């Protein structure tokens, strides 16, 4: 699924990554616990989270996450946006809850991970 489709499906506001709207993504995961992200997501995944701290971007870098989506209409502080821009990681904010966001993406063909790497 293209990043532009994710933006549309989630009625999201793109904060960073306008130049990556044609990139394709197939898997996503969701958590507010960054330890779960490090243990479960794989390279080139999409992360849905309500955690808007700089640690989210640091975790995304280590885990190989390529898109971060903030749920429940959350918008990160400027330092988070700046770091994501520097690391070339698209950021967006969706008004939907984490549950609804995951459901909408899954209904449109995005898969999760099986729990194993």
N, C-alpha and C positions, 0 to 999 in steps of 0.2 A: 504494500500500500504506500502510495506517495505521501510525503509530508503534507502536501496541499490537501490531500483527502482526509488526513487525520485532523487538520485544522477545521475542515468543513464538518466532519462527522461529530466533532466535539464542540462545535460552535466556539472555537477557541480564539483567543487573541495571541498572535505570534509576537513575542517579545524580542527574540533574536533568531536569525536564521533565514531571512528572506531569500538569500541566495541558494538555499538548499531545498526549496519547495518541490523539486522533481526527484529528490532522493527517495529510494525505496526502503521500506522496513517491513519485516514480517512477524516479529515477536515482541511481546511486551511483558512487563511485570509491574506490580504495584505494591508499594510498602512505604511506611513512614519510618521503618527501622533500617538504617543504612547497613547494618550487619546482614540483614536478609538480602539486600541487594548484592553485597559482596559475595554471599554464598550461593545466590540463585540466578542472577542474570548473566547473560553471556554477551560477547561482543556484538555490537551493532543492534542492540535492543533499545526499546523505548521504555522509559521509566515514568510511571504515574505516582505522584507523591503529594502530600500536603506539607512537607518539610521544606521551608523556603530559606534555609541557611546556606552559607558557603560550603558546609560539609556535604551537602547534596551534590554540588558540582565536583568536589574532590572525589567523592565516592564514584560518581559517574565516570570520571577520568580513569580511576583504577579498574573499575569493572568493565570498561569498554562500552558503556552506555552512550548512545549517539543522539538521543533526544530526551529532554526532561519536560514533563507536563505537570504543572501544578494544578491540583484539583480544588474544588469548592471556591473558585474565583480568587484564589490567593495570588498575590503578586510579590515577587521577591524584592529585597532591597537592591539598590544600585550596585553594590559591590558584587552581588551574586550575578546580576545581569552582565556586568563588566567581565567577570571571570569566564562566564559561559561564552561571551563574544570572543575573548582571547583564546579560548580552547576550541572554538568553532563548534560549539554544541548548541543546537537550536533549543530555545525555551518557549513555552507557551503556557497560557492560563486558560482553563476551562471552567465554566460555571457549574458543571456537573460534579456530583460526588465521585469518589473513587470507584464505588460499586457500579454506578451508572456509566461512568467513562469506560471501565473495563467491558461492560456488557455491550456498549455501542461499538467498540472496536472489534470485539469478538464476533458480533452479529454481521460485521462487514468484512470478515475474513482474516483478521489478525489472530494469531495464536499466542498462547502463553508457553511457558516452559514446563517440561514434565517433572521438574524437581531434581533432575540429575543433569550434570554437565555433559 
